[in-house]
Amino acid sequence: MSNCPKCNDKAVFDPPQTVFEDYYHPQQVNVIHQVKVVRRHHCVPVYCHTTTVSVEDVYCGDFEGNNRGAQTSALRKKR
């Protein structure tokens, strides 16, 4: 490549290249999802606890009315 003023410039062309510009336009497409609900019923035991209470009075020691309180001499001899 010289810069000679007497030389004519030449143009060389490559073969054309194709360039694509893609444009996308949205289109609505209905997609239907079917859902089937199955209701299953189960019997489950639930325990209900109840309490019974019994009360008993027990006297310990030297209380009046205690059978082992004061013993007579007749009862001591039987043992």
N, CA, C and O atoms as a GROMACS GRO file, in nm:
protein
  316
    1MET      N    1   0.083  -0.115   0.000
    1MET     CA    2   0.000   0.000   0.000
    1MET      C    3   0.089   0.123   0.000
    1MET      O    4   0.160   0.155   0.096
    2SER      N    5   0.081   0.184  -0.103
    2SER     CA    6   0.160   0.307  -0.112
    2SER      C    7   0.065   0.424  -0.128
    2SER      O    8  -0.051   0.407  -0.166
    3ASN      N    9   0.115   0.537  -0.101
    3ASN     CA   10   0.034   0.657  -0.116
    3ASN      C   11   0.076   0.731  -0.243
    3ASN      O   12   0.098   0.852  -0.243
    4CYS      N   13   0.085   0.657  -0.347
    4CYS     CA   14   0.125   0.716  -0.474
    4CYS      C   15   0.007   0.790  -0.536
    4CYS      O   16  -0.100   0.732  -0.551
    5PRO      N   17   0.026   0.914  -0.571
    5PRO     CA   18  -0.086   0.990  -0.627
    5PRO      C   19  -0.127   0.941  -0.766
    5PRO      O   20  -0.237   0.974  -0.811
    6LYS      N   21  -0.047   0.868  -0.832
    6LYS     CA   22  -0.080   0.823  -0.966
    6LYS      C   23  -0.156   0.691  -0.965
    6LYS      O   24  -0.209   0.650  -1.068
    7CYS      N   25  -0.162   0.624  -0.853
    7CYS     CA   26  -0.232   0.495  -0.845
    7CYS      C   27  -0.378   0.518  -0.814
    7CYS      O   28  -0.412   0.596  -0.724
    8ASN      N   29  -0.462   0.452  -0.886
    8ASN     CA   30  -0.606   0.462  -0.860
    8ASN      C   31  -0.644   0.366  -0.747
    8ASN      O   32  -0.589   0.257  -0.732
    9ASP      N   33  -0.739   0.412  -0.669
    9ASP     CA   34  -0.790   0.325  -0.562
    9ASP      C   35  -0.881   0.220  -0.623
    9ASP      O   36  -0.953   0.246  -0.719
   10LYS      N   37  -0.876   0.103  -0.566
   10LYS     CA   38  -0.964  -0.005  -0.607
   10LYS      C   39  -1.056  -0.039  -0.491
   10LYS      O   40  -1.017  -0.033  -0.374
   11ALA      N   41  -1.175  -0.073  -0.525
   11ALA     CA   42  -1.270  -0.118  -0.424
   11ALA      C   43  -1.293  -0.266  -0.441
   11ALA      O   44  -1.320  -0.314  -0.552
   12VAL      N   45  -1.283  -0.337  -0.335
   12VAL     CA   46  -1.307  -0.482  -0.337
   12VAL      C   47  -1.427  -0.509  -0.246
   12VAL      O   48  -1.430  -0.462  -0.133
   13PHE      N   49  -1.523  -0.584  -0.295
   13PHE     CA   50  -1.644  -0.613  -0.218
   13PHE      C   51  -1.644  -0.759  -0.175
   13PHE      O   52  -1.621  -0.849  -0.255
   14ASP      N   53  -1.671  -0.780  -0.046
   14ASP     CA   54  -1.694  -0.916   0.005
   14ASP      C   55  -1.836  -0.957  -0.032
   14ASP      O   56  -1.921  -0.872  -0.058
   15PRO      N   57  -1.860  -1.085  -0.034
   15PRO     CA   58  -1.998  -1.126  -0.059
   15PRO      C   59  -2.088  -1.077   0.056
   15PRO      O   60  -2.043  -1.070   0.170
   16PRO      N   61  -2.210  -1.046   0.028
   16PRO     CA   62  -2.296  -0.989   0.133
   16PRO      C   63  -2.327  -1.090   0.244
   16PRO      O   64  -2.342  -1.210   0.220
   17GLN      N   65  -2.334  -1.038   0.364
   17GLN     CA   66  -2.372  -1.120   0.479
   17GLN      C   67  -2.514  -1.082   0.518
   17GLN      O   68  -2.554  -0.966   0.510
   18THR      N   69  -2.587  -1.181   0.560
   18THR     CA   70  -2.725  -1.156   0.601
   18THR      C   71  -2.729  -1.140   0.753
   18THR      O   72  -2.678  -1.224   0.826
   19VAL      N   73  -2.788  -1.032   0.797
   19VAL     CA   74  -2.804  -1.005   0.940
   19VAL      C   75  -2.954  -1.001   0.968
   19VAL      O   76  -3.029  -0.930   0.901
   20PHE      N   77  -2.995  -1.079   1.067
   20PHE     CA   78  -3.137  -1.085   1.101
   20PHE      C   79  -3.165  -1.001   1.225
   20PHE      O   80  -3.091  -1.007   1.323
   21GLU      N   81  -3.270  -0.924   1.219
   21GLU     CA   82  -3.321  -0.853   1.335
   21GLU      C   83  -3.455  -0.917   1.369
   21GLU      O   84  -3.551  -0.909   1.292
   22ASP      N   85  -3.460  -0.981   1.485
   22ASP     CA   86  -3.582  -1.052   1.523
   22ASP      C   87  -3.666  -0.964   1.615
   22ASP      O   88  -3.615  -0.905   1.711
   23TYR      N   89  -3.794  -0.956   1.584
   23TYR     CA   90  -3.889  -0.883   1.666
   23TYR      C   91  -3.994  -0.982   1.713
   23TYR      O   92  -4.050  -1.059   1.634
   24TYR      N   93  -4.021  -0.980   1.842
   24TYR     CA   94  -4.116  -1.075   1.900
   24TYR      C   95  -4.240  -1.000   1.946
   24TYR      O   96  -4.231  -0.896   2.013
   25HIS      N   97  -4.354  -1.052   1.911
   25HIS     CA   98  -4.481  -0.992   1.949
   25HIS      C   99  -4.557  -1.093   2.034
   25HIS      O  100  -4.585  -1.204   1.988
   26PRO      N  101  -4.592  -1.056   2.157
   26PRO     CA  102  -4.660  -1.153   2.244
   26PRO      C  103  -4.801  -1.185   2.194
   26PRO      O  104  -4.876  -1.097   2.153
   27GLN      N  105  -4.833  -1.311   2.200
   27GLN     CA  106  -4.966  -1.357   2.166
   27GLN      C  107  -5.016  -1.440   2.283
   27GLN      O  108  -4.946  -1.528   2.333
   28GLN      N  109  -5.138  -1.411   2.327
   28GLN     CA  110  -5.192  -1.481   2.444
   28GLN      C  111  -5.234  -1.621   2.404
   28GLN      O  112  -5.306  -1.642   2.307
   29VAL      N  113  -5.187  -1.717   2.484
   29VAL     CA  114  -5.224  -1.857   2.467
   29VAL      C  115  -5.282  -1.904   2.600
   29VAL      O  116  -5.212  -1.902   2.702
   30ASN      N  117  -5.407  -1.944   2.601
   30ASN     CA  118  -5.471  -1.989   2.725
   30ASN      C  119  -5.430  -2.132   2.756
   30ASN      O  120  -5.451  -2.224   2.677
   31VAL      N  121  -5.371  -2.149   2.872
   31VAL     CA  122  -5.332  -2.282   2.920
   31VAL      C  123  -5.423  -2.312   3.038
   31VAL      O  124  -5.421  -2.240   3.138
   32ILE      N  125  -5.500  -2.417   3.029
   32ILE     CA  126  -5.597  -2.451   3.133
   32ILE      C  127  -5.542  -2.566   3.216
   32ILE      O  128  -5.513  -2.674   3.164
   33HIS      N  129  -5.526  -2.540   3.346
   33HIS     CA  130  -5.478  -2.642   3.439
   33HIS      C  131  -5.598  -2.695   3.517
   33HIS      O  132  -5.663  -2.620   3.590
   34GLN      N  133  -5.627  -2.820   3.501
   34GLN     CA  134  -5.740  -2.879   3.572
   34GLN      C  135  -5.693  -2.934   3.705
   34GLN      O  136  -5.594  -3.008   3.712
   35VAL      N  137  -5.765  -2.899   3.811
   35VAL     CA  138  -5.733  -2.947   3.946
   35VAL      C  139  -5.856  -3.018   4.000
   35VAL      O  140  -5.966  -2.963   3.998
   36LYS      N  141  -5.836  -3.140   4.047
   36LYS     CA  142  -5.945  -3.217   4.107
   36LYS      C  143  -5.917  -3.227   4.257
   36LYS      O  144  -5.811  -3.275   4.297
   37VAL      N  145  -6.011  -3.182   4.339
   37VAL     CA  146  -5.996  -3.186   4.484
   37VAL      C  147  -6.076  -3.305   4.535
   37VAL      O  148  -6.196  -3.316   4.509
   38VAL      N  149  -6.009  -3.394   4.608
   38VAL     CA  150  -6.074  -3.509   4.669
   38VAL      C  151  -6.072  -3.488   4.819
   38VAL      O  152  -5.965  -3.482   4.880
   39ARG      N  153  -6.189  -3.476   4.878
   39ARG     CA  154  -6.198  -3.458   5.023
   39ARG      C  155  -6.211  -3.594   5.089
   39ARG      O  156  -6.312  -3.663   5.072
   40ARG      N  157  -6.110  -3.631   5.163
   40ARG     CA  158  -6.108  -3.760   5.231
   40ARG      C  159  -6.136  -3.736   5.379
   40ARG      O  160  -6.071  -3.653   5.443
   41HIS      N  161  -6.232  -3.809   5.433
   41HIS     CA  162  -6.271  -3.794   5.572
   41HIS      C  163  -6.224  -3.917   5.650
   41HIS      O  164  -6.246  -4.030   5.606
   42HIS      N  165  -6.159  -3.894   5.763
   42HIS     CA  166  -6.106  -4.002   5.845
   42HIS      C  167  -6.158  -3.987   5.988
   42HIS      O  168  -6.164  -3.876   6.040
   43CYS      N  169  -6.194  -4.097   6.050
   43CYS     CA  170  -6.234  -4.096   6.191
   43CYS      C  171  -6.108  -4.114   6.275
   43CYS      O  172  -6.032  -4.209   6.256
   44VAL      N  173  -6.088  -4.024   6.368
   44VAL     CA  174  -5.969  -4.025   6.452
   44VAL      C  175  -6.014  -4.024   6.597
   44VAL      O  176  -6.095  -3.940   6.636
   45PRO      N  177  -5.964  -4.118   6.680
   45PRO     CA  178  -6.005  -4.118   6.821
   45PRO      C  179  -5.945  -4.000   6.897
   45PRO      O  180  -5.825  -3.973   6.888
   46VAL      N  181  -6.030  -3.932   6.970
   46VAL     CA  182  -5.987  -3.821   7.055
   46VAL      C  183  -6.026  -3.859   7.197
   46VAL      O  184  -6.145  -3.872   7.227
   47TYR      N  185  -5.928  -3.877   7.283
   47TYR     CA  186  -5.954  -3.924   7.418
   47TYR      C  187  -5.994  -3.809   7.508
   47TYR      O  188  -5.929  -3.705   7.511
   48CYS      N  189  -6.103  -3.831   7.581
   48CYS     CA  190  -6.151  -3.733   7.678
   48CYS      C  191  -6.131  -3.796   7.816
   48CYS      O  192  -6.203  -3.888   7.853
   49HIS      N  193  -6.035  -3.747   7.890
   49HIS     CA  194  -6.000  -3.806   8.019
   49HIS      C  195  -6.087  -3.746   8.128
   49HIS      O  196  -6.099  -3.624   8.142
   50THR      N  197  -6.148  -3.834   8.207
   50THR     CA  198  -6.224  -3.791   8.323
   50THR      C  199  -6.160  -3.851   8.447
   50THR      O  200  -6.095  -3.955   8.439
   51THR      N  201  -6.178  -3.785   8.559
   51THR     CA  202  -6.114  -3.828   8.684
   51THR      C  203  -6.221  -3.848   8.790
   51THR      O  204  -6.310  -3.764   8.807
   52THR      N  205  -6.210  -3.959   8.861
   52THR     CA  206  -6.296  -3.980   8.977
   52THR      C  207  -6.210  -3.964   9.101
   52THR      O  208  -6.094  -4.004   9.103
   53VAL      N  209  -6.268  -3.904   9.203
   53VAL     CA  210  -6.194  -3.876   9.326
   53VAL      C  211  -6.268  -3.939   9.442
   53VAL      O  212  -6.389  -3.922   9.457
   54SER      N  213  -6.196  -4.012   9.524
   54SER     CA  214  -6.252  -4.062   9.650
   54SER      C  215  -6.170  -4.005   9.763
   54SER      O  216  -6.047  -3.996   9.755
   55VAL      N  217  -6.239  -3.966   9.870
   55VAL     CA  218  -6.173  -3.903   9.984
   55VAL      C  219  -6.190  -3.993  10.105
   55VAL      O  220  -6.299  -4.044  10.132
   56GLU      N  221  -6.082  -4.013  10.177
   56GLU     CA  222  -6.083  -4.095  10.298
   56GLU      C  223  -6.006  -4.020  10.405
   56GLU      O  224  -5.896  -3.971  10.381
   57ASP      N  225  -6.065  -4.011  10.522
   57ASP     CA  226  -5.998  -3.946  10.634
   57ASP      C  227  -5.929  -4.052  10.719
   57ASP      O  228  -5.994  -4.146  10.766
   58VAL      N  229  -5.802  -4.039  10.738
   58VAL     CA  230  -5.724  -4.131  10.822
   58VAL      C  231  -5.660  -4.048  10.931
   58VAL      O  232  -5.593  -3.949  10.903
   59TYR      N  233  -5.682  -4.090  11.056
   59TYR     CA  234  -5.625  -4.017  11.169
   59TYR      C  235  -5.504  -4.094  11.220
   59TYR      O  236  -5.512  -4.214  11.244
   60CYS      N  237  -5.397  -4.027  11.236
   60CYS     CA  238  -5.274  -4.087  11.286
   60CYS      C  239  -5.238  -4.020  11.418
   60CYS      O  240  -5.260  -3.900  11.436
   61GLY      N  241  -5.184  -4.098  11.510
   61GLY     CA  242  -5.140  -4.040  11.636
   61GLY      C  243  -5.246  -4.053  11.744
   61GLY      O  244  -5.328  -4.144  11.740
   62ASP      N  245  -5.242  -3.964  11.841
   62ASP     CA  246  -5.330  -3.971  11.958
   62ASP      C  247  -5.449  -3.878  11.943
   62ASP      O  248  -5.463  -3.782  12.019
   63PHE      N  249  -5.535  -3.907  11.847
   63PHE     CA  250  -5.658  -3.831  11.833
   63PHE      C  251  -5.769  -3.900  11.908
   63PHE      O  252  -5.763  -4.021  11.930
   64GLU      N  253  -5.870  -3.824  11.950
   64GLU     CA  254  -5.986  -3.884  12.014
   64GLU      C  255  -6.060  -3.968  11.911
   64GLU      O  256  -6.070  -3.930  11.794
   65GLY      N  257  -6.110  -4.079  11.955
   65GLY     CA  258  -6.181  -4.167  11.864
   65GLY      C  259  -6.089  -4.266  11.797
   65GLY      O  260  -6.136  -4.352  11.722
   66ASN      N  261  -5.963  -4.258  11.822
   66ASN     CA  262  -5.869  -4.353  11.764
   66ASN      C  263  -5.880  -4.482  11.844
   66ASN      O  264  -5.873  -4.479  11.966
   67ASN      N  265  -5.896  -4.595  11.778
   67ASN     CA  266  -5.913  -4.724  11.846
   67ASN      C  267  -5.788  -4.762  11.922
   67ASN      O  268  -5.798  -4.839  12.018
   68ARG      N  269  -5.677  -4.715  11.886
   68ARG     CA  270  -5.553  -4.752  11.953
   68ARG      C  271  -5.514  -4.648  12.058
   68ARG      O  272  -5.400  -4.647  12.105
   69GLY      N  273  -5.605  -4.565  12.095
   69GLY     CA  274  -5.575  -4.464  12.195
   69GLY      C  275  -5.546  -4.528  12.330
   69GLY      O  276  -5.457  -4.613  12.340
   70ALA      N  277  -5.616  -4.491  12.431
   70ALA     CA  278  -5.595  -4.545  12.566
   70ALA      C  279  -5.657  -4.684  12.574
   70ALA      O  280  -5.776  -4.700  12.546
   71GLN      N  281  -5.579  -4.782  12.611
   71GLN     CA  282  -5.628  -4.919  12.623
   71GLN      C  283  -5.652  -4.951  12.771
   71GLN      O  284  -5.581  -4.905  12.860
   72THR      N  285  -5.752  -5.028  12.791
   72THR     CA  286  -5.780  -5.072  12.928
   72THR      C  287  -5.690  -5.189  12.962
   72THR      O  288  -5.630  -5.250  12.874
   73SER      N  289  -5.682  -5.218  13.090
   73SER     CA  290  -5.596  -5.329  13.132
   73SER      C  291  -5.650  -5.462  13.085
   73SER      O  292  -5.572  -5.556  13.070
   74ALA      N  293  -5.780  -5.474  13.062
   74ALA     CA  294  -5.838  -5.599  13.015
   74ALA      C  295  -5.794  -5.627  12.872
   74ALA      O  296  -5.768  -5.742  12.836
   75LEU      N  297  -5.785  -5.523  12.789
   75LEU     CA  298  -5.743  -5.543  12.651
   75LEU      C  299  -5.595  -5.577  12.644
   75LEU      O  300  -5.553  -5.652  12.555
   76ARG      N  301  -5.515  -5.525  12.735
   76ARG     CA  302  -5.372  -5.554  12.732
   76ARG      C  303  -5.345  -5.700  12.764
   76ARG      O  304  -5.251  -5.758  12.710
   77LYS      N  305  -5.426  -5.759  12.850
   77LYS     CA  306  -5.402  -5.897  12.890
   77LYS      C  307  -5.434  -5.994  12.777
   77LYS      O  308  -5.374  -6.102  12.770
   78LYS      N  309  -5.526  -5.958  12.688
   78LYS     CA  310  -5.565  -6.050  12.581
   78LYS      C  311  -5.456  -6.063  12.475
   78LYS      O  312  -5.451  -6.164  12.404
   79ARG      N  313  -5.375  -5.972  12.466
   79ARG     CA  314  -5.271  -5.978  12.363
   79ARG      C  315  -5.171  -6.075  12.403
   79ARG      O  316  -5.074  -6.097  12.331
   0.00000   0.00000   0.00000
